[in-house]
Amino acid sequence: MSLQGKTLFITGASRGIGLAIALRAAKDGANIAIAAKTDTPHPKLAGTIHTAADEIEKAGGKALALVCNVREEASVKDAIEKTAAHFGGIDIVVNNASAIQLTPVTQTDMNRFDLMHQVNARGTFMVSKFAIPYLEKAKNPHILMLSPPLDIREKWFAPYTAYAMAKYGMSLVVLGLAGELRSKGIAANALWPRTTIATAAVNMLGGDRLMNMSRTPDILSDAAYRIFHKPAREFSGNFLIDDTFLASEGVTDFDQYRINPGTALSPDFFVPDDMPPPKGVDLGPRKG
């Protein structure tokens, strides 16, 4: 298993899950296009496209830092074209960029509604659309969305309808592309965490308490790494939960991903009831 020489286009890769996926691929010597908005340091969030590029290079990969706003068509087209020109093609697209606001309908500002839909659903659609001509030329092309299984239930929508609509919109793109691109040999899959992940976004939502109840981004980067090695013609249209997928790949040690082994893990949104943790995995606190 190796991604050496493969080119990955990852949205929102300046920090968090996107950067973790980039760094895992970089260990193999992969080429990484960091497509994100943060060109200069953010007052509250660590990481820019340039600091991410430095980390990727130090990990063994080749990096291309691109200022890209997934809400803007010209920006996305330009980033995709620059990536293909710089590295000679594109093998893998990771739609990781996402916007979140957990508010009920009456408390959701319409500008924030528009932002979530433009970044999550529309951005995912548009990045995939413009990458397809390059993926068609790749040897084992994959599109991966960081989005949930399509479990359309009232309980997921009632507390935060706008966010649920936008996030499930990403998964609808998976469903459509899996069918549309199957004959072309391009895989489209979704990956979602069972628990909250220790990122800046989770820290802003729940502070240290929620961070301690989370897993590290490495669980998603390890899962994504294994997905990219699957035969694209045979592995498409899947909605995967991180630990269940890794367990099916032979992984047994999930404690390695805990931020605080002595704290119970916090379940993430949108995990279906019929997708329980893999055998032997306990979300409660570890003793001893």
N, C-alpha and C positions, 0 to 999 in steps of 0.2 A: 504494500500500500504506500503510495507516494503521490503528492501533488506537484512534484518538481516540474517546473516549466509551465504549469497551468496558470492561466490568468483568471483572477476573480475580481468581479466588480461588486463592491459591497457598499450599500447606502448606509449612512449613519455610522460609519466605521471609525469615527474619531475617538470613540470611547465605548465602554460597556460591552454588550453582547457582540456588536459588530466588530469591535476591535479584537475581542477574544477569538472570534472565528478567523479573523485575519492573521493573528499571531500563530494560531495552530497550523494554518496552511503555510505560513512563512517558515516554520521549522523545516519544511520539506524543500524550501527553495522556490516557493510559488511567487508569482507576480500578483501584487495587490493594488487595485485602484481604490483609493479611499475617497468615496464620493459623499461629501458632507458639507454643511454650511459653515462650520466653525473654522474660520481662517485665522482669527485673532482670539486670544484667551477670553473665555466667558467669565463674568464676575462670580458666578455661582457653580459652574460645572467645569471640572478639570478636563484638559485634553483639547487639542486642535488637530486638524488634518496633518499638520507638520510634526507635532509630537508623536502622532500615531505612525507617521512615515518613519520617523527615527526608530521607534520600537520595532517596527516590522523589519527594517534593515538590520538591526542588531540581532533579531531572531533568525536571520538567514534568508529573508525574502527580499524581493525587489519591490519598491513602493512608488506609487504615483499619486501625489496629493492633489485632489481636484475640488475646487469650490463648486458645489452642486446643490441647487435647490430643487428638490423633486417635485415642487409645485409648479415649476416653470418649464415649459416644453423646450425652449431653446437651450436652457441650462442642461437639461437631461441629454438631449441630442448631442450637444457639444462634449459632454463628459464621456458618453459612450464612444463617440468617434475618436476622441483623444486617446482613450484607453486602447482601442483596437489598433490605432496607428502606432502608439508607443510600444506595445507589447506584441503586435502582430496578430491580434485576434482576441476573442473572449471565450472562455470555456465554461465559466460558472457565474451566475448572477445571484446575489443574496439581497433580497428586499427586506432590510432590517429597520430602516428609518420609520419612526412612528411618533405620533402625537397622542397625548392622553389628557383627559379631564373627566374625573369621576363625579358628575353632577346629574341630578334628575332633570327632566325636560324643562321645568319651570325655572331652573337656575342655570341653564346653559345659554351663554351668550352666543349669538349666531355667528360672530366672527370666529369663535373657538370651534363651533360646529363645522364651519367651512374649513378651518385649518386641519382638523382631524380627518375629514373626508379627502381633502386635497393631498395630504401627506400619506395617509394609510392606504385607502382604496385607489384613488386616482394615481398617486405616485407609483404604487406597485404596478398598476396596469401600464402606465406610461414607460417606466424603466424596462419592463419586460418587453413591451411592444418594440422599442427601438433597439433592444439587444438581440432580438430573434434572428435578424439577418446574419449576425456574426456567430451566434450559437449554432446555426444551421451548418456552419463550416467546421465546427469543433468535433473532436473525436468522441467525447463522452459528455455532452452538454447537460447542465443542470440549472434549473431555476428553483431557488428555495425561498419560501416566505416564512417569516417569523410571525405566524398567525395560528389561531386555534382550530380544532376540529369543528365541523359544522353541526353543532349541537344547538339547534334553534329552539330555545326554551324561554318562557316568560321570566324565569328567575334570573337569567343573565341580562335581560334587557331592562327590566323594571327599575333597577337602581341607577342606571347610567345609559339610557337609550342611545344617545349620540355616539359614545365611545364604542358600544357594542356594535352598532351599525357599521361604523368605520372599520373596526377590527375584523368583523366577519366579512366585510367587503373584500379584504385582502384574501381571505380563504375562498371566496367565490371566484376570484381570479385564478386561484390554483385549480379549482374544479373545471373551469372553462379551458384553461391552457392545457391541462393534462389531456383532455380529449382532442383539442385542436392540434396539438403538437406531437401526438403519439406517432403519427405516420412519419414525422420528420426525425424521430429518435431523440427528441428533447424532453427531458424529464421535468415535471413540475410537482413539487411537494411542499408540504407545510410542516413546520416544527414548532412545538409549543412546550413551555416548561410546566411541570406539575406543581412546582412551588414558586413562590416569588424568588427573583434573582437579585443578588446584591449589586445593584447598579445605582448610578446617581439619581435616576428617576424614582426608584424605590426608596432611596434615602430621603428624597424630598417629600414623598407621600407618607412615609411612616417613621422616619428617623432611625436612630440606633436600634430601637426595639424590633422594628420590622427587618432591618438589615441582619440582626442576629438570628432571625427566624427564616433566613433565606439560604439558598444554595449559591455557589459561585457561578459566574458565567462559563466556567470551564465545562460544566455539564452539557451546555448547549454547543460549545465549540467542538467537544469530543463527538457529540452526536452528529453535528453537521459534517465533520470530517469523514465520518463513516458513510453518511448519505452520499457524499460526492464520489465515493468509490463504487457505488452501486451501478450496475449496467443501466444506463439511461433508458434504453428501450424496454427494460423489464421492470423498472422500479419507478413508477410515476402515479400521481393521483393519490398519494398517501397523506394522511393527516396524523402526524406522529407526536406522541408525548415523549419527552426526552428520556426519562428513566426506563420506560417500557421498551422503547426502541433499543437503548443501550443494553438492556437485559437480554433482548433477543439476539444481540451481537456477542453475548458471552461476558459482559461486564457484571461483576458481582459486588464490587466495593463502591457503595454510594455514599458512605460516610466521608469519603475524601472530598466531597463537594460541599459539605456543610460549613457554614461560617462559624457556628457555635454548636458543637456536638451535644452540649448539655441543654439545648433549647429545642422545643418542638418546632417543626417546620410549618410555615404558613402556606396553605394551598393558594394557588393562583386562580384568577378568574377563568371561566370557560372550560374547565376540565370536566368532561362528561362523567356522569355517575357510573356508566358502564365501562369505564377505563380505569380500574383500580390500580394501585401501585403493584409493581411486579412482586412475585413471591419472595418473601424474605426482606422486603423493604418496609421499614417502619418509619412513619413520619413523626413519631413522638421523640422525646429527648433521649439521648444515649446516656446510659449510666456506666460509671466506671471508667 
